[in-house]
C-alpha cells in the first residue's frame, strides 16, 4: 500500500511537470526542450503559412483554368509545356493537384481577349500578377521551407510569363 506522502508527492511532481510544459509551450520553447531530451515533436503549421500555401494553390488553379481557353484561341505549340509547369507547381502546394477544379473556393478567372496573341499577352500579365503575389508571400512566410517554395514558384512563374510573351 502506498503512503499518503508518496501519493501527494507524485501528484505534485506530475502537476509541476504539467505546469512547466504549459509555460514552455506558451513561451514557444517546448519543442526545443523536447528535442534536447531526444523527443521529436510534431510541430503544428503556422496558420499564416497554411493560408499562403492555399492562396498559392488557388493562383495555380486559376492559371491552369486559363490555359484551356488559351489553347483553343491560340495555335502556340508551347502551351502544353506551360500547363505542365503550372501543374507541377500546383502539386508542390496542394494535395489535390490532379484535379485543378477542386472544391476550394475559386475566384473567377481572368477573361482573355478573343485574339490569340492578345490572349497570350493577357495571360502573361496575369501570370506576372500571380508571381508578384508569390514573391510577397515568400517575404511574409514564417517558415523557411514555405518561403523557399513560394520564392521558387515566383521565379518559375516569371519564366512562364516570359515564355507566354514569346509565344505571342
DRENDONU-219701 format. One record per residue: residue in three letters; residue number from 1; x, y, z of N, C-alpha, C, O in turn. Coordinates in nm, 2 decimals. Each point is the difference from the previous one (the first is absolute). Layout:
<sites>
 residuo num    npx    npy    npz   capx   capy   capz    cpx    cpy    cpz    opx    opy    opz
     ala NUM      X      Y      Z      X      Y      Z      X      Y      Z      X      Y      Z
...
</sites>
This chain:
<sites>
 residuo num    npx    npy    npz   capx   capy   capz    cpx    cpy    cpz    opx    opy    opz
     unk   1   0.08  -0.12   0.00  -0.08   0.12   0.00   0.09   0.12   0.00   0.10   0.01   0.07
     unk   2  -0.14   0.09  -0.14   0.07   0.13  -0.01  -0.03   0.09   0.11  -0.12   0.01   0.04
     unk   3   0.21   0.06   0.01  -0.03   0.10   0.10  -0.05   0.12  -0.06   0.01   0.03  -0.12
     unk   4  -0.08   0.05   0.20  -0.06   0.12  -0.04   0.11   0.10  -0.05  -0.02   0.07  -0.09
     unk   5   0.14  -0.07   0.16   0.11   0.09  -0.04   0.05  -0.03  -0.14   0.03   0.09  -0.08
     unk   6  -0.02  -0.22   0.04   0.05  -0.04  -0.13  -0.11   0.04  -0.11   0.04   0.05  -0.10
     unk   7  -0.16  -0.07   0.13  -0.11   0.04  -0.10   0.00   0.15  -0.02  -0.01   0.04  -0.11
     unk   8   0.01   0.04   0.22   0.00   0.14  -0.01   0.13   0.05  -0.07  -0.01   0.10  -0.08
     unk   9   0.12  -0.16   0.11   0.13   0.04  -0.06  -0.01  -0.02  -0.15   0.05   0.08  -0.08
     unk  10  -0.10  -0.20   0.04  -0.01  -0.03  -0.14  -0.09   0.09  -0.08   0.02   0.04  -0.11
     unk  11  -0.14  -0.01   0.18  -0.10   0.09  -0.06   0.06   0.14  -0.02  -0.02   0.06  -0.10
     unk  12   0.10  -0.02   0.20   0.06   0.13  -0.01   0.11   0.01  -0.11   0.01   0.10  -0.08
     unk  13   0.06  -0.21   0.06   0.10  -0.01  -0.10  -0.06   0.00  -0.14   0.04   0.08  -0.09
     unk  14  -0.15  -0.16   0.07  -0.06   0.00  -0.13  -0.07   0.13  -0.03   0.01   0.05  -0.11
     unk  15  -0.07   0.01   0.21  -0.06   0.13  -0.02   0.10   0.11  -0.03  -0.02   0.08  -0.09
     unk  16   0.14  -0.09   0.15   0.10   0.10  -0.03   0.06  -0.02  -0.14   0.02   0.10  -0.07
     unk  17  -0.01  -0.22   0.02   0.04  -0.02  -0.14  -0.10   0.05  -0.10   0.03   0.06  -0.10
     unk  18  -0.16  -0.08   0.14  -0.11   0.05  -0.09   0.01   0.15  -0.01  -0.02   0.06  -0.11
     unk  19   0.03   0.01   0.22   0.01   0.15   0.01   0.13   0.04  -0.08  -0.01   0.10  -0.08
     unk  20   0.12  -0.17   0.10   0.12   0.04  -0.07  -0.02  -0.02  -0.15   0.05   0.09  -0.08
     unk  21  -0.11  -0.19   0.03  -0.03  -0.03  -0.14  -0.09   0.11  -0.06   0.03   0.05  -0.11
     unk  22  -0.13  -0.01   0.19  -0.09   0.10  -0.05   0.07   0.14  -0.01  -0.02   0.07  -0.10
     unk  23   0.10  -0.04   0.19   0.08   0.13   0.00   0.10  -0.01  -0.12   0.02   0.10  -0.07
     unk  24   0.05  -0.21   0.05   0.09  -0.02  -0.11  -0.06   0.01  -0.13   0.05   0.06  -0.10
     unk  25  -0.17  -0.11   0.09  -0.08   0.01  -0.13  -0.04   0.14  -0.03   0.02   0.05  -0.11
     unk  26  -0.06   0.02   0.21  -0.04   0.14  -0.01   0.12   0.09  -0.04  -0.02   0.09  -0.07
     unk  27   0.13  -0.13   0.12   0.12   0.08  -0.02   0.07  -0.04  -0.14   0.09   0.07  -0.04
     unk  28  -0.14  -0.18  -0.02   0.05  -0.04  -0.13   0.13  -0.08   0.01   0.07  -0.01  -0.10
     unk  29  -0.04  -0.05   0.22   0.12  -0.07   0.01  -0.02  -0.15   0.03   0.09  -0.07   0.02
     unk  30  -0.22   0.03  -0.02  -0.03  -0.14   0.03   0.07  -0.10  -0.10   0.06  -0.10   0.04
     unk  31  -0.07   0.14  -0.17   0.06  -0.09  -0.10   0.15  -0.01   0.02   0.05  -0.11  -0.02
     unk  32   0.01   0.22   0.05   0.15   0.00   0.02   0.03  -0.09   0.12   0.10  -0.07  -0.01
     unk  33  -0.18   0.08   0.11   0.03  -0.07   0.12  -0.02  -0.15  -0.02   0.08  -0.09   0.04
     unk  34  -0.18   0.05  -0.12  -0.02  -0.14  -0.03   0.11  -0.05  -0.09   0.04  -0.12   0.02
     unk  35   0.00   0.20  -0.12   0.11  -0.05  -0.08   0.13  -0.01   0.08   0.08  -0.09  -0.03
     unk  36  -0.06   0.17   0.13   0.12  -0.01   0.08   0.01  -0.14   0.08   0.10  -0.05   0.02
     unk  37  -0.22   0.00   0.01   0.00  -0.13   0.07  -0.02  -0.12  -0.10  -0.02  -0.11   0.05
     unk  38   0.02   0.14  -0.17   0.00  -0.11  -0.10  -0.14  -0.03  -0.06  -0.01  -0.10  -0.08
     unk  39  -0.09   0.18   0.11  -0.14  -0.03  -0.05  -0.01   0.09  -0.13   0.04   0.12   0.00
     unk  40  -0.10  -0.17  -0.10  -0.02   0.07  -0.13  -0.15   0.05   0.00  -0.08  -0.08  -0.04
     unk  41   0.06   0.20   0.08  -0.14   0.04   0.01  -0.06   0.03  -0.14   0.07   0.03  -0.10
     unk  42  -0.20  -0.05   0.09  -0.07   0.03  -0.13  -0.05   0.15   0.01  -0.09   0.03   0.07
     unk  43   0.16   0.05  -0.15  -0.04   0.14   0.01  -0.13   0.03  -0.08  -0.02  -0.06  -0.10
     unk  44  -0.05   0.15   0.15  -0.12   0.04  -0.07   0.03   0.12  -0.10   0.08   0.08   0.04
     unk  45  -0.13  -0.09  -0.16   0.03   0.10  -0.10  -0.06   0.14   0.05  -0.10   0.01   0.06
     unk  46   0.17   0.09  -0.10  -0.04   0.14   0.02  -0.12   0.03  -0.09   0.00  -0.03  -0.12
     unk  47  -0.11   0.07   0.18  -0.12   0.03  -0.07   0.02   0.10  -0.12  -0.06  -0.02  -0.10
     unk  48   0.15   0.11   0.12   0.03   0.10  -0.11   0.07  -0.07  -0.12  -0.04   0.02  -0.11
     unk  49   0.13  -0.12   0.14   0.06  -0.07  -0.10  -0.10  -0.09  -0.08   0.01  -0.02  -0.12
     unk  50  -0.10  -0.04   0.20  -0.10  -0.09  -0.06  -0.09   0.09  -0.10  -0.03  -0.04  -0.11
     unk  51   0.00   0.16   0.15  -0.08   0.09  -0.08   0.08   0.04  -0.13  -0.06   0.01  -0.11
     unk  52   0.19   0.02   0.13   0.08   0.03  -0.12   0.01  -0.11  -0.10  -0.01   0.02  -0.12
     unk  53   0.02  -0.15   0.17   0.00  -0.11  -0.09  -0.13  -0.02  -0.07  -0.01  -0.04  -0.11
     unk  54  -0.10   0.06   0.19  -0.13  -0.02  -0.06  -0.02   0.11  -0.11  -0.06  -0.03  -0.10
     unk  55   0.10   0.15   0.12   0.00   0.11  -0.09   0.08  -0.03  -0.13  -0.04   0.02  -0.11
     unk  56   0.16  -0.08   0.14   0.08  -0.04  -0.12  -0.07  -0.11  -0.08   0.01   0.01  -0.12
     unk  57  -0.07  -0.10   0.18  -0.07  -0.11  -0.07  -0.11   0.06  -0.08  -0.03  -0.04  -0.11
     unk  58  -0.05   0.13   0.17  -0.11   0.07  -0.07   0.05   0.07  -0.12  -0.06   0.00  -0.11
     unk  59   0.17   0.07   0.12   0.06   0.07  -0.11   0.04  -0.09  -0.12  -0.02   0.03  -0.11
     unk  60   0.07  -0.14   0.15   0.04  -0.10  -0.10  -0.12  -0.06  -0.07   0.00  -0.02  -0.12
     unk  61  -0.11   0.00   0.20  -0.12  -0.06  -0.06  -0.06   0.11  -0.10  -0.05  -0.04  -0.11
     unk  62   0.06   0.16   0.14  -0.05   0.11  -0.09   0.08   0.00  -0.13  -0.06   0.00  -0.11
     unk  63   0.19  -0.01   0.12   0.08   0.00  -0.12  -0.02  -0.12  -0.08   0.00   0.01  -0.12
     unk  64  -0.02  -0.13   0.18  -0.02  -0.12  -0.07  -0.14   0.01  -0.07  -0.02  -0.05  -0.11
     unk  65  -0.08   0.12   0.17  -0.13   0.01  -0.06   0.01   0.09  -0.12  -0.08  -0.01  -0.09
     unk  66   0.18   0.10   0.09   0.01   0.09  -0.12   0.07  -0.07  -0.12  -0.02   0.04  -0.11
     unk  67   0.10  -0.14   0.14   0.07  -0.07  -0.11  -0.10  -0.07  -0.10   0.03   0.01  -0.12
     unk  68  -0.14  -0.07   0.17  -0.09  -0.06  -0.09  -0.05   0.09  -0.11   0.01  -0.03  -0.12
     unk  69  -0.08   0.14   0.16  -0.04   0.10  -0.10   0.11   0.05  -0.09  -0.02   0.03  -0.12
     unk  70   0.14  -0.01   0.18   0.11   0.05  -0.07   0.04  -0.10  -0.11   0.04   0.04  -0.11
     unk  71  -0.04  -0.17   0.14   0.04  -0.10  -0.10  -0.10   0.00  -0.12   0.03  -0.02  -0.11
     unk  72  -0.16   0.05   0.14  -0.10   0.01  -0.11   0.01   0.12  -0.08  -0.03   0.00  -0.12
     unk  73   0.08   0.11   0.18   0.01   0.13  -0.07   0.13   0.02  -0.07   0.01   0.07  -0.10
     unk  74   0.10  -0.14   0.14   0.13   0.02  -0.05   0.05  -0.13  -0.06  -0.03  -0.10   0.04
     unk  75   0.11   0.12  -0.14   0.07  -0.12  -0.06   0.14  -0.02   0.05   0.08  -0.07  -0.06
     unk  76  -0.05   0.13   0.17   0.14   0.00   0.06   0.03  -0.15   0.04  -0.08  -0.06   0.07
     unk  77   0.19   0.01  -0.11   0.04  -0.14   0.04   0.05  -0.01   0.14  -0.01  -0.12   0.05
     unk  78   0.06   0.22   0.01   0.06  -0.01   0.13  -0.10   0.00   0.12   0.04  -0.01   0.12
     unk  79  -0.17   0.01  -0.15  -0.10   0.01   0.11   0.00  -0.12   0.09  -0.03   0.00   0.12
     unk  80   0.06  -0.12  -0.19   0.00  -0.12   0.08   0.11   0.00   0.11  -0.02  -0.05   0.11
     unk  81   0.13   0.11  -0.15   0.11   0.01   0.10  -0.04   0.09   0.11   0.03  -0.03   0.12
     unk  82  -0.10   0.14  -0.15  -0.04   0.09   0.11  -0.10  -0.07   0.09   0.00   0.02   0.12
     unk  83  -0.09  -0.10  -0.18  -0.10  -0.07   0.08   0.07  -0.10   0.10  -0.03  -0.01   0.11
     unk  84   0.14  -0.05  -0.17   0.07  -0.10   0.09   0.07   0.07   0.11   0.00  -0.05   0.12
     unk  85   0.07   0.17  -0.14   0.07   0.07   0.10  -0.10   0.05   0.11   0.02  -0.02   0.12
     unk  86  -0.14   0.07  -0.17  -0.10   0.05   0.10  -0.05  -0.11   0.08  -0.03   0.01   0.12
     unk  87   0.01  -0.13  -0.18  -0.05  -0.12   0.07   0.10  -0.05   0.10  -0.04  -0.04   0.11
     unk  88   0.17   0.05  -0.14   0.10  -0.05   0.10   0.01   0.10   0.11   0.02  -0.04   0.12
     unk  89  -0.04   0.17  -0.14   0.00   0.09   0.11  -0.12  -0.02   0.09   0.01   0.02   0.12
     unk  90  -0.13  -0.05  -0.18  -0.12  -0.02   0.08   0.03  -0.13   0.08  -0.04   0.00   0.12
     unk  91   0.10  -0.10  -0.17   0.03  -0.12   0.08   0.09   0.03   0.12  -0.01  -0.07   0.10
     unk  92   0.09   0.17  -0.11   0.10   0.04   0.11  -0.08   0.06   0.11   0.05  -0.01   0.12
     unk  93  -0.16   0.07  -0.14  -0.07   0.07   0.11  -0.14  -0.05   0.03  -0.07   0.05   0.08
     unk  94   0.03  -0.16  -0.15  -0.14  -0.05   0.02   0.00  -0.15   0.00   0.08  -0.07  -0.07
     unk  95  -0.18   0.01   0.14  -0.01  -0.14   0.00  -0.09  -0.05  -0.11   0.00  -0.12  -0.03
     unk  96  -0.08   0.21  -0.03  -0.09  -0.04  -0.11   0.05   0.05  -0.13  -0.08   0.06  -0.08
     unk  97   0.21  -0.07   0.05   0.05   0.05  -0.12  -0.05  -0.07  -0.13   0.00   0.06  -0.11
     unk  98  -0.06  -0.18   0.12  -0.05  -0.07  -0.11  -0.13   0.06  -0.05  -0.04  -0.01  -0.12
     unk  99  -0.03   0.09   0.21  -0.13   0.06  -0.04   0.01   0.15   0.02  -0.03   0.05   0.11
     unk 100   0.07   0.02  -0.21   0.00   0.15   0.01  -0.13   0.06   0.03   0.00   0.11   0.06
     unk 101  -0.11  -0.17  -0.09  -0.13   0.05   0.03  -0.05  -0.06   0.13  -0.10  -0.07   0.01
     unk 102   0.17   0.10   0.10  -0.03  -0.06   0.13  -0.11   0.07   0.07  -0.06   0.10  -0.06
     unk 103   0.02  -0.14   0.17  -0.11   0.05   0.08   0.04   0.13   0.07  -0.08   0.06   0.07
     unk 104   0.21  -0.02  -0.07   0.04   0.12   0.06  -0.07   0.12  -0.06  -0.03   0.00  -0.12
     unk 105   0.00   0.11   0.20  -0.06   0.11  -0.06   0.09   0.06  -0.11   0.12   0.01   0.02
     unk 106  -0.18   0.03  -0.13   0.08   0.05  -0.11  -0.04   0.14  -0.03  -0.11   0.04   0.02
     unk 107   0.21   0.04  -0.07  -0.03   0.13  -0.06  -0.03  -0.02  -0.14   0.06  -0.08  -0.07
     unk 108  -0.15   0.16   0.01  -0.03  -0.01  -0.14   0.13   0.03  -0.08   0.07   0.10   0.03
     unk 109  -0.04  -0.19  -0.12   0.13   0.02  -0.08  -0.01   0.13  -0.08  -0.11   0.04  -0.04
     unk 110   0.22   0.01   0.01   0.01   0.12  -0.09  -0.05  -0.04  -0.14   0.03  -0.11  -0.05
     unk 111  -0.11   0.19  -0.01  -0.05  -0.02  -0.13   0.11   0.04  -0.10   0.06   0.11   0.02
     unk 112  -0.04  -0.19  -0.12   0.10   0.02  -0.10  -0.06   0.06  -0.12  -0.11  -0.03  -0.04
     unk 113   0.19   0.12  -0.03  -0.05   0.06  -0.13  -0.02  -0.11  -0.10   0.06  -0.11   0.01
     unk 114  -0.13   0.13  -0.11  -0.03  -0.10  -0.11   0.12  -0.03  -0.08   0.02  -0.11  -0.05
     unk 115   0.06   0.21   0.02   0.12  -0.01  -0.08   0.10  -0.09   0.07   0.03   0.02   0.12
     unk 116   0.04  -0.11  -0.19   0.09  -0.09   0.06   0.12   0.07   0.06   0.04  -0.03   0.11
     unk 117   0.02   0.12  -0.19   0.12   0.07   0.06  -0.04   0.09   0.11   0.08   0.01   0.10
     unk 118  -0.19   0.06  -0.11  -0.04   0.08   0.12  -0.04  -0.08   0.12   0.03   0.04   0.11
     unk 119  -0.08  -0.16  -0.14  -0.03  -0.09   0.11   0.12  -0.05   0.07   0.01   0.00   0.13
     unk 120   0.10  -0.03  -0.20   0.13  -0.04   0.06   0.06   0.12   0.08   0.05  -0.03   0.10
     unk 121  -0.06   0.15  -0.15   0.05   0.11   0.07  -0.08   0.03   0.13   0.06   0.02   0.10
     unk 122  -0.19  -0.04  -0.11  -0.09   0.02   0.12   0.03  -0.11   0.10   0.01   0.02   0.12
     unk 123   0.02  -0.14  -0.17   0.03  -0.12   0.09   0.14   0.03   0.07   0.01  -0.02   0.12
     unk 124   0.08   0.07  -0.20   0.13   0.03   0.06  -0.01   0.11   0.11   0.07   0.00   0.10
     unk 125  -0.16   0.10  -0.13  -0.02   0.10   0.11  -0.06  -0.06   0.12   0.04   0.04   0.11
     unk 126  -0.13  -0.13  -0.12  -0.06  -0.06   0.12   0.11  -0.09   0.07   0.00   0.00   0.12
     unk 127   0.08  -0.07  -0.20   0.11  -0.08   0.07   0.09   0.09   0.07   0.05  -0.03   0.11
     unk 128  -0.02   0.15  -0.16   0.09   0.10   0.07  -0.06   0.04   0.13   0.07   0.01   0.10
     unk 129  -0.20   0.01  -0.10  -0.07   0.05   0.12   0.00  -0.12   0.11   0.03   0.03   0.12
     unk 130  -0.05  -0.15  -0.17   0.01  -0.11   0.10   0.14  -0.02   0.05   0.02  -0.03   0.11
     unk 131   0.08   0.05  -0.20   0.14  -0.01   0.04   0.03   0.10   0.11   0.08  -0.03   0.10
     unk 132  -0.13   0.15  -0.12   0.02   0.11   0.11  -0.06  -0.04   0.13   0.06   0.02   0.10
     unk 133  -0.18  -0.08  -0.11  -0.07  -0.05   0.12   0.09  -0.11   0.07   0.01   0.01   0.13
     unk 134   0.05  -0.10  -0.20   0.08  -0.10   0.06   0.13   0.06   0.06   0.04  -0.05   0.11
     unk 135   0.02   0.14  -0.18   0.12   0.07   0.06  -0.03   0.07   0.13   0.07  -0.01   0.09
     unk 136  -0.19   0.08  -0.09  -0.04   0.07   0.12  -0.03  -0.10   0.11   0.03   0.02   0.12
     unk 137  -0.09  -0.13  -0.15  -0.03  -0.11   0.09   0.13  -0.06   0.06   0.01  -0.03   0.12
     unk 138   0.09   0.02  -0.21   0.13  -0.06   0.05   0.06   0.09   0.11   0.06  -0.04   0.09
     unk 139  -0.07   0.17  -0.11   0.05   0.10   0.09  -0.07   0.00   0.14   0.06   0.03   0.10
     unk 140  -0.19  -0.07  -0.10  -0.07   0.00   0.12  -0.02  -0.14   0.06  -0.06  -0.01   0.11
     unk 141   0.12  -0.09  -0.17  -0.01  -0.14   0.05   0.07  -0.01   0.14   0.11   0.06   0.02
     unk 142  -0.16  -0.14   0.07   0.06  -0.02   0.13   0.10  -0.12  -0.01   0.09   0.00   0.09
     unk 143  -0.11  -0.09  -0.18   0.09  -0.12  -0.01   0.09   0.02  -0.11  -0.03   0.05  -0.11
     unk 144   0.16  -0.09   0.13   0.10   0.00  -0.11  -0.04  -0.09  -0.11   0.02   0.04  -0.12
     unk 145  -0.08  -0.15   0.14  -0.04  -0.09  -0.10  -0.11   0.06  -0.09   0.01  -0.01  -0.12
     unk 146  -0.11   0.07   0.18  -0.10   0.07  -0.07   0.05   0.12  -0.08  -0.03   0.02  -0.12
     unk 147   0.13   0.05   0.18   0.06   0.11  -0.07   0.07  -0.05  -0.13  -0.01   0.06  -0.11
     unk 148   0.08  -0.17   0.12   0.07  -0.05  -0.11  -0.09  -0.05  -0.12   0.02   0.03  -0.11
     unk 149  -0.13  -0.09   0.15  -0.10  -0.05  -0.09  -0.06   0.12  -0.08  -0.01   0.00  -0.12
     unk 150  -0.03   0.10   0.20  -0.07   0.11  -0.07   0.10   0.09  -0.08  -0.04   0.04  -0.11
     unk 151   0.16  -0.03   0.15   0.10   0.07  -0.08   0.03  -0.07  -0.12   0.02   0.06  -0.11
     unk 152  -0.01  -0.19   0.12   0.02  -0.08  -0.12  -0.11   0.00  -0.10   0.02   0.01  -0.12
     unk 153  -0.14  -0.01   0.18  -0.12   0.02  -0.09   0.00   0.13  -0.07  -0.03   0.01  -0.12
     unk 154   0.07   0.10   0.19   0.00   0.13  -0.06   0.10   0.00  -0.12  -0.03   0.06  -0.10
     unk 155   0.14  -0.12   0.12   0.10   0.00  -0.10  -0.04  -0.08  -0.12   0.01   0.04  -0.12
     unk 156  -0.08  -0.16   0.15  -0.05  -0.08  -0.11  -0.11   0.07  -0.08  -0.01  -0.01  -0.12
     unk 157  -0.08   0.08   0.19  -0.11   0.07  -0.06   0.06   0.12  -0.09  -0.06   0.03  -0.10
     unk 158   0.17   0.03   0.15   0.06   0.10  -0.09   0.04  -0.06  -0.13  -0.01   0.06  -0.11
     unk 159   0.07  -0.18   0.11   0.04  -0.07  -0.12  -0.12  -0.04  -0.09   0.01   0.01  -0.12
     unk 160  -0.12  -0.05   0.19  -0.12  -0.03  -0.08  -0.05   0.13  -0.07  -0.04  -0.01  -0.12
     unk 161   0.04   0.12   0.19  -0.04   0.13  -0.07   0.09   0.03  -0.11  -0.05   0.05  -0.11
     unk 162   0.18  -0.06   0.12   0.09   0.03  -0.11  -0.03  -0.09  -0.12   0.00   0.04  -0.11
     unk 163  -0.02  -0.17   0.14  -0.03  -0.10  -0.10  -0.13   0.03  -0.07  -0.01   0.00  -0.13
     unk 164  -0.09   0.04   0.20  -0.13   0.03  -0.06   0.01   0.12  -0.09  -0.06   0.01  -0.11
     unk 165   0.14   0.09   0.16   0.02   0.12  -0.09   0.07  -0.04  -0.13  -0.02   0.06  -0.10
     unk 166   0.12  -0.15   0.12   0.07  -0.05  -0.12  -0.09  -0.07  -0.10   0.03   0.00  -0.12
     unk 167  -0.13  -0.06   0.17  -0.09  -0.08  -0.09  -0.10   0.10  -0.08  -0.06  -0.04  -0.10
     unk 168   0.04   0.16   0.16  -0.09   0.09  -0.07   0.05   0.05  -0.13  -0.06   0.08  -0.06
</sites>
